[in-house]
């Protein structure tokens, strides 16, 4: 009887807790009283949470962008009322506000957010539009990340549209529902007068919201973006969305993208759509971010969800999440018919060349680059290129090599596509992310061979990339030549100053400047006793950034010649002599071998997805 009563009591307690949680309602209202001053007015209503005090928290970073951005620094005028009366508010952590609500049934919180950083990952507001990157706008009650919420947007009086992947609330204009805060924080919102058009692809309705104007052709984009969408859907066998939103910010010069669960934000150059390079560059960006629907948003490293929004979330697998996505960007551009086979292989050879020509590739592995994204990848300094490698670049190369290894091992029966689909389904079934060991195990299962040595060399190690060996598996010959044959290099990059000097911004490892002891921030006054303006002679620079190799005085020299520099360092004049070296960088060129063996042709066909 005692056991029955205890069980009954426990059930009643759990029921009460569940009912209490079910009664809690969280709603937001966002308006724009002074958009020209870059402010959003946010009202947060919490009802049904009867506690002595309530802590609300703002994320310090945004998923997909691995840097602590301290969004809370932009919050102003935070205040609260409980049951209609002003109550005490205390900031208890950098991103946490405590409201002393005295068990009040209804709490109203008001605060303002200053938003004036143009990027795909930060809020931005001006008189023309508002881009609400949600981790920099909204807060959640501590411990209630899984609670649902509603968001009502009140556009500024000259604005008329809202675009977002959030589900609309029926019958309520510009009002949306999020099943939990992970969904809300993963759903950017564009408010303004954006140009909106739609297309259907893979059975999914796609909305494109264009801000900033541009010379784009909507009808052409509808067709070509649909072609891109179809390709990853074929790889994974299903498209997880019913509605997807592209928020596109068109600027004088724009770029970059950030993935979300059923949307993405893209940066583009408004007047580049009518050039081949600009248009294909935009489509490649679409391909990259759309592939993230699967890779990283659903097929994800175990550390990337559920998210800790207060701290860094470390993983060694960003080389898969981002590097493989860069690789698939190229695959989809070919498979969708935008690039031919020759461009496909040469673009990949170029990707390999980027890694080969980065000094830091010999010092940092793909796994380490992933883990250190928080402290190096998103916070580079003047020496980063010398001691680190981008997980985008190294990961793309690892993807190329791994794909060719799998195809060759299975005689063209399987490819990296099969690994990605299997891992996506595994994450979906297990309802969690994968470990590095699980990913490796799946690669080995699909390929039927061990990848232990491969992992040691290319994932966890810094071995030289055996690109000629791997490309040859597909009947592709890769030749190398010096990037600047018989031309000397100094290893100096700098910026032309208004005073007519060159401020040194970076020194390449093991270069002439490195050996001679030239420093970053040294100010070059003269070269071989010629002041900088005279050394520039009749050159027209495209920008103030330059390498010394653009100067005629340097280009006329030979490898082994000496270049004398007069520099100012901390107000002290110094003379430094550089013994010019051969350029260590190489240029890779890929050629499809017309006399390839049947085995090589089979690998090549599978590689291209034919």
N, C-alpha and C positions, 0 to 999 in steps of 0.2 A: 504493500500500500504506500509506504514511504517513497519507494522508487517511482511509482506511478504519479504521486503528487509532485515529486521533484521534476519529472519529465514534463508534467502539465504546466508547472510553474515556469520552466525554461521556455516552453512553447509560447506561453503568454508574454514573457519578457521579449522574446524575439519578434513576436507579432506586433507588440507595441512599438519596438524599435523600427520595424519595417513600415508601420503605419505612419510613424512620425516622419520618417524620411520621405514617404510618399506624399505627405502633406506640405513639405517644403516646396516653395515656388520661388524661382529666380528669374528675374526679367531685367532687360536692359533697354534703355532708350538713348539713342545717340543723335544729337542735333549739332548745328553749326551756327553759332551766333556771330563768330568772327573768323570766317574762313580765310579772309585776306591776311589775318595775323597768324594763321596756321593752327587754330585750336579746334578741338572737338569737345563738346559738352557731353558728359556721360552721366546717366542716372542709373543706379543699380538698386533694384527692389528685391528684398528677401523677406518672405513671409513664412510662418510656420516653424521657425527655428528659435525656440524659446530657451536661451542660454544666458548666463551671466555676462558673457562677452562673446563676440564673434570676430574671428580673424579673417580678413580677406587678403588675397595674395595676387600679385601680378607676375607672370613668367619673366625670367631674366634672359631668355634666349628663345629663338624660334626654330622648331624642327626643320631640318634640311640645311640650316646655316649654322655651322658649328663654332659659335663664338658667344661668349657671355656679353650681351649688349646692354644690360642694365636698363630695360625699358622704363622702370619705375622712376628714373631720373627726370622723365618728362611729365610727371604727374604734378598738378598744382591744385590748390584750394580743396583739398580732400576734407569733407565734412559729412556728418551723418545725423539723422533723426531717428528716434525710436518711438513708435506710437505717436508720431507727430511732434515730439519734443526734441530739441537739440541735445545731444549726448556727447560725453567725452570721447575723444579719439586720440589714440597714442600709436606712434610708429614703433613697432617692437623688433623689426628686422628691416634690412634695406628695402625689401619688396613686400612687407607685411604691415597692414594697418589693423589695429585692434579697436573695435567699437564696443564700448561698455553699454550694452543694450538692456541690462537688468531684466532678462527674460521677456522682453517685449515681443509681441507676436509679429510685428511688422517693422522692418528696418529700411530706411531709404538712405542711400549713399550718393553723394554728388561729388564729382571731381572733373577737372579739365586735363586734357592731354595736348601738349605741344607737339606738332608733327611736321617736321620740315627736313626730312632726309630722303632724298630720291634714291630708292633702290627697290628691288622686288621683295625685300624682307622687312621693310620698316614703313610705318605709317607716314603719309604725306598729305598735306591739306593746303590748298590755296583757293583763290576766288574761282578757279575753273573746275575743280573737282576735289574729291576726297578719296584717297586710297587707304582703307582701314586694314592694315595687317594686324590680325586680331590679338596676337600675343602682346602687342604694344598698345592695345586699347582696353581690353577687358580683364576683369579680375574674377577669381573664384573663391568661395568660402573654403577655408582650410579643411582638408579631409573630405571634400565633396566634389572631387574632380569628375566623378561619374554621374553627377546630378544633371538633369535636363535644364534647359533655359530657353527663353525667347529673346529675340532682339528686334526692336522696332527702330527703323531708321527714319529720321525726319530730315529730308534733303533741304539744303539751303534754298531760299525762295526762287533762285534762278535755275535750279537743277530739277530734273524730272525723271531720272532713271536710277535704278539700283541693280547691280549685277553681282551675283554670288552663287556658290554651290549649295548654300544652306536651303533647307526645305521651307517653302513659304507656308504661312499659316492661312488657311482658307478664309476668305472674306475680310482679311485685314491687310490693307495696302502696306507694302514695304515692311512687313513683319514676318520674322523667320523663326524656325524652331531648330534647336540642336539637341540631340539625344543625350549628349554629355559634353564636358568641356574639351575633351580631346577633339571632338568634331568641331566645336566652335573655334578653337584655336587653329584648326586646320582649314578654315574657310574664309579666305580674304573677301573683302567687300569693296566694290567700286561704286562710288556715288557721283553723279554729275549728269552730263549730257552726252555720254559716250555713244558712239555709232555701234549699234548692235545688229548682228545678223546671225543666222543659224544654218546648220546643215546636218544631215543625217549620215552616220557612218557606223558600221559594225552594230547596227540596231540601236544606236544611242543618239539622243538628241544633243548636239553640240552648239553651244552659244559662244559667240566671239564678241567681246566688248572692246572696241577700239577707242582709246583716248589719245588725243594729241594730233589728230589729223594724219595726213600722209598720202602718198601717191599709190596706195594699194588698190587692187582691182578685186572687189568683193566676190564677184562671180568666179573669178579664177581661183581665189583663195578657198572658196567653198569646195571646189573640185579637188584641188591639190592637197589641202589639209585632210580631206576625207581619205585620199590615197595613203597618206602617212598613218592615219588612225587604223586603217585596215591591217597594216603589216604586223604590229605587235599583237593585235588580236588574234591573228593567225598563229603566231608563235605560242601564245598561252592558251589558245583554245576557247577563250571566253573573255568578254569585256565586263568588268565588275560594276559598271555604272549604268544608270538610266538617263542621267543628265550630267553633262560635263561643261565647264565654263573656262574659256581662255580669256583672261584679262590682259590686254596688250597695251603697254604704255609706249607711245611713239614720241621720241625726243629728237633733237638735232643730231645727237649721237647717242645711241642706246644699245644695250645688250644685256644678256644674263636672263636667268629664269629661276623660279622656285616652285617645286612640285607640291601638290596637295592631294588629298584623297580623291576628290572629284573635280579638281580645278587646278589651274596654274596661273602664275603671273609672269609675263614675258616683257622684257625690255627690247625695243627695236628702234632702228633709225628711220624716221618718218619718210624721208625722200629717197630711200634705197631700194624700194620694192620694184622699181622699173629697171634695175641692173641685174644681170645674171648672178653676180656674186652676192649682192644684197638680198635678192629673193631666195636664192638657195640657202643662204645663211639663215634666213628666217625660218624656212622649212626645216632645216637641220635642228634649229632650236626647238621647234615644235616636236620633232621626232624625239629629241633628247628628253624633254620634260614629259611627253606623253608616255614614254617607256617607264617612267617612274611610277605610273599608275600601278604597275606590278613590282618592278624592282625598286625597293626601299619603302614604298608605302604599304605593300602587302607581303611581298617576298623581302624580308628585312632581317638584318642582324638582330640577335636576341636583345642587345642592349638598347635598341631604338624602339622602345615601346613595351609596356606602358612608360611614358616619359616622366622623368623627374624634371619639372620646370624650374626648380630652384638651383640646380647644379649642372655641371657638365655631365654628359652621357657618353662614356667612352666605349669605343669599339675599334677592333683591328680590321674591320671589313668594309671600310668605305671604298677600298679599291674595287670591290664588287658593286657596291651601291652606285657609285659615280663613275668609276673607270669603265666598267662593263657597259654602263649606259652611254658613255661617249663612244664606245665601240659599236654598240647597236644603232646609234645615231647614223653612222656610216652605212651599216647594213640596210637600214630602212630607206635611206636615201637612194641606194642602188635598187633595192627590191621594188620600190615604188616607181622606179623609172626615171629618176631625176639625175642620176649619175651612171655612166657606163662602167664596164668592168675595169677599163684602164684607169679611170679616175679613182675607182674604189681601191684598187691595190696601191696606187700612188699616194692616196690620202693616208692609207694605213702605214705605208713606208715612211711618210712624213711624221706620223705619230711616233713611230719607232725612233726616227731621227731626233725628235724633241728630247726623248729620254737619253739617247746616246750622247747628245750634246749638252746635257745638264750636268755640271760637275757634281752636284749633290746626289745624283743617282748612285754614285759609288760609296755613299756614306749613310744613306737612309733607305730602308726597305719599304715595300708597299704597305706592309702591316704596320710598321712604325709610323709611316706618314699618316695613315688613317687614325691611329691612336693620338698622334700629336697635332691633329687638325686644330684643336682648341688653342694651342699655344704657339704653333708655327704656321700651319696652313692658312689661317685667317688673320694672323698677326705677323706677316713677313717683315724682315728688316733688310738692310743692305747686304747681308751675308747669306740670306736664305738660299739663294740659288747655288751657293757653294757647298752647303751642308744638308740640303733637303731636296726632296722630289715631290711633285704633286701627285696625290693618289688618283687624280683624274688621269694624268698622263701615264703613270706607271701602270695603273689599273687597266687602261685601254690596251696597253702592250701585253699585259698578262692575259687579257681576254683574247687577243689575237693568237698568241702562242697556244693557249689552252684549247681554243676552238680547233686549230689545225692539228694539234696532238690528238684530240678526240676523233676527229674525222678520219685521220690517217689510221689510228688504231682500230677503228670499226670498219675500215675499207669503204667509207662513204655512207655507212648506214645511220650513224648518229652524229650529232654536233652539239655545240654549246647550247643551242636552242632546246635540246632535250633536257639538259641539266637545269636550265632556267625554268622550264615548265614544270619539271618534277619537284623542284624546290618550292615553287609557288604553290603547288597543290599540297606539298607537305606542310608548309606554314599555314595554309588554309585549314587543313585537317587538324593539326595540332593546336591551332589558335595561338601560336607564339612564333617568335623569330627563330632563326637558325644560329647555331654555333659555327665557328670556323671548322671544327672537326666534322660536323654534319655536312657542311658544304663540300669539303674535300672528299668525304665518303660517297656523296652522290656523284661527284665527278668521276671517281674511280669505278662506281657501279655502272655508269653509263658507258664509260670508255673501255671497261674491262681490263684495265692495267693500273699499276701503282703510279700515284702522283707524288709520292713522298720526296723524291729527288727534285721534282719540279717545284714543289712548295718551298723546299730548302733554298733553291737557287733564286726563284723569282718572286715569291711571296714574302718569305721571312729573310731572304738574303739579298745581296747586292751584286750578284754575278753579272758579267757582261751579257747582254741580250744576244742570243744566237739566232738573229733574225734571218740570215741567209739560209741556214739549215731549215728553219720552219717554213719560210716562204717557198723553198724548193719542193717541199712536200706537195704543194699545189701547182707545181710547174711554173713558178714565178721566180725569175732571176732578179736579185737585188744587187746593184753595183753601187760602190761608194767612190766619191771623189772629194778632195779637199774643198771646203766651202769657198775659199778664196785662194786658188792655186798661186803659189809663188808670191803671195802678198803677205807682208808682215802684219802682225796685230799687237796692240799694246795691252789689251785687257782692261781698258779704261772706258767707263761711261760717265757722262756728266751732263750738266745743264748750263747753257749760256746765260750769264747774268746781265743785268742792266748796266753793270760797270764794265762790260766787255771782257770778262774773265770766264773761266769754266770752273764751275763747282763740281767736284768729283762726287758722284752718287753711288757708284759701285765699282768693285775691283774683282776680276775673275780669278778664281783659284789657279795657282801655278802659272799665271801669266807674267809677262815682263814687268807690269806694274806691281803685281803681288811680290815678285822676287826683289824688286828695288825698294819696296817699303813705302810706296805711295799710299796715302790714306783716303778713305771716304771723308768728305768735307774739306779736303785740301782745295785751295783755290789756285788754279793754274793761271799764272800771269803771262808767261811766254813759253814758246817752244822753239828750241834752237835759236834763242835770242830774238825771236820775232814775237811781238805782242799778239794776242789772240785774234784781234780784228784783222791784222795783216796776214796771219796764218790762214784765216778763212778765205782770203782773197775774194774771188767773185762767186763763191758758193752761195746758193739760195737754200736756206734750211727750211724744211717743212714745219719743224717745231724747234723749241729751244733745247730739246733733249738730243744728245748726239754722242757718238763714239769718236775717239780721236782718229779713227781710220777714214773718216769723211774728209779730213783735212788734206789738201794736196801735198803739203809738206811731209805728211806721213806716208801717203800712197806712193810717193816717189822713192821711198826708201826700200831697202832690201832686207830680207831676213838676216838677222845678225847685226844690222846697223844700230847705232846708238841714237836715241832721241833725248835731248837735254831739256828738262823742264825746270822752270823757276816757279815755285809755289809759295803761297802764304799759308802757314799753319798756326792757328791761334795767335795771329798777329806777328809771327816771326817768319822772315823770308828764308826759304831753303832751296837748295839746288839738288835735283834728283835725276839720275841718268837711267834710262830704260834701254836694255838690250833687246830689241824687237825679236819676237819669236814667230814661228810658223803657226798658222791658225789651227787649233786642235779640233775644230768643228768639221764635220763631214756632211755632205749632201747625199741623200739616198735616192736612187731611182729604181723603180720596179718595172720589169718588162715581162709580159706574159709570153712564155715559151711556146711557139707554135708547134714545136716538135716534142712536146711533153708526152710522157708515157700514158697509157690508158689509166694506170693507177693514179697518176698525178692529175689527170683530167677529171677523174671521179671526185677527188678531193676538192679540186677547184670548183666544180659544179655545186657540190654540197656547201662549200664555203659561201658561195654567192646566193645560195637558197634556190637554186634552179632544179 
